Amino acid sequence: MKPVATLTVWRGAPPQEGHYESYPVPFEPGQSVLDGLRHVRAHVDPTLALRYSCINANACKECMVLVDGKTVYGCTTRLEAREMRIEPLRNKDWVRDVVSEIAPPDERLPDHQSA
């Protein structure tokens, strides 16, 4: 039997509007937490919101999340064959699931919601 990593992921908006869901992920040595989250979105739950931009070095830091309470880069933090708790950054505005607002307020596009 192959080892499994269990990602317990924050789902929803800010704390009062969300919950945790656990996803088993096939474990292979060398995988990153981001690999595990991408597996969940591709094969288990396509509604999982996450952000990354590994192809564009100018956008690095987009995959920052909390793993077991520590701020890390999802792309460089190794997946482990155990339960890992994945949450959005607590010091940033939460968008949804593990996505946090990373752009400083003065660099964000204006919100164009119609009244």
C-alpha positions in Angstrom: 0.0 0.0 0.0 1.4 3.4 -1.0 1.8 6.1 1.7 -0.7 8.9 1.8 -0.5 12.5 2.8 -3.7 14.0 4.3 -4.2 17.7 3.6 -6.6 19.3 6.0 -7.4 22.4 4.1 -9.3 25.6 5.1 -12.3 26.0 2.9 -14.4 29.1 2.6 -14.0 32.8 3.4 -12.9 34.4 6.7 -13.1 32.2 9.8 -16.8 32.6 10.6 -17.8 31.5 7.1 -15.6 28.4 6.6 -14.5 25.0 7.7 -11.8 22.4 7.2 -11.9 19.5 4.8 -9.5 16.6 4.6 -8.2 15.2 1.4 -6.0 12.1 1.0 -3.2 12.6 -1.5 -0.9 9.9 -2.9 2.5 10.5 -1.5 5.7 10.4 -3.4 9.0 11.6 -1.9 10.0 15.0 -3.2 6.5 16.3 -3.7 5.7 19.8 -2.5 2.6 20.9 -0.6 1.7 22.9 -3.7 1.9 19.6 -5.7 -0.6 18.1 -3.2 -3.0 21.0 -3.4 -2.8 20.9 -7.2 -3.6 17.1 -7.0 -6.7 17.8 -4.9 -7.9 20.5 -7.4 -7.2 18.3 -10.5 -8.5 15.0 -9.2 -10.7 15.4 -6.2 -12.3 18.9 -5.8 -12.0 21.4 -8.7 -13.6 24.1 -6.5 -10.5 24.4 -4.3 -9.2 27.9 -4.7 -5.4 28.2 -4.6 -2.9 30.6 -6.1 0.5 30.0 -7.6 2.6 31.4 -10.4 5.7 29.4 -10.6 6.3 30.1 -14.3 6.6 33.8 -13.6 9.4 34.8 -11.1 7.8 38.3 -10.9 4.8 36.8 -9.2 6.7 34.6 -6.7 5.2 34.4 -3.2 1.7 33.7 -4.5 1.7 30.2 -3.1 2.4 31.3 0.5 0.2 29.5 3.0 0.3 28.4 6.6 1.3 24.7 7.0 0.7 23.5 10.6 0.7 27.2 11.7 4.0 28.2 10.0 4.2 30.6 7.0 5.8 28.8 4.1 6.1 28.7 0.4 3.8 25.9 -0.8 6.2 25.2 -3.7 9.3 24.5 -1.6 7.7 22.9 1.5 7.8 19.2 1.2 4.7 17.1 1.4 4.9 14.5 4.2 3.1 11.2 4.7 1.0 12.5 7.6 -1.8 15.0 8.2 -0.8 18.5 7.3 -3.1 21.5 8.1 -3.1 24.1 5.3 -4.6 27.6 5.9 -4.4 31.0 4.3 -2.1 33.6 5.7 -3.6 35.2 8.7 -2.0 38.6 8.4 -3.6 39.2 4.9 -7.1 39.7 3.7 -8.7 36.3 2.9 -10.2 35.8 -0.5 -11.3 32.1 -0.4 -10.0 28.8 0.7 -6.2 29.1 0.9 -6.0 32.3 -1.2 -4.9 35.5 0.6 -4.7 39.0 -0.9 -1.0 39.5 -1.6 -0.9 42.8 -3.4 -0.5 45.9 -1.2 -3.8 47.9 -1.1 -2.4 50.7 -3.3 -1.5 48.2 -6.0 -4.8 46.5 -6.3 -7.2 47.0 -9.1 -10.3 49.0 -8.1 -13.4 46.9 -7.3 -15.9 47.4 -10.1 -19.0 46.0 -8.6 -22.3 47.4 -9.9 -24.8 48.7 -7.4 
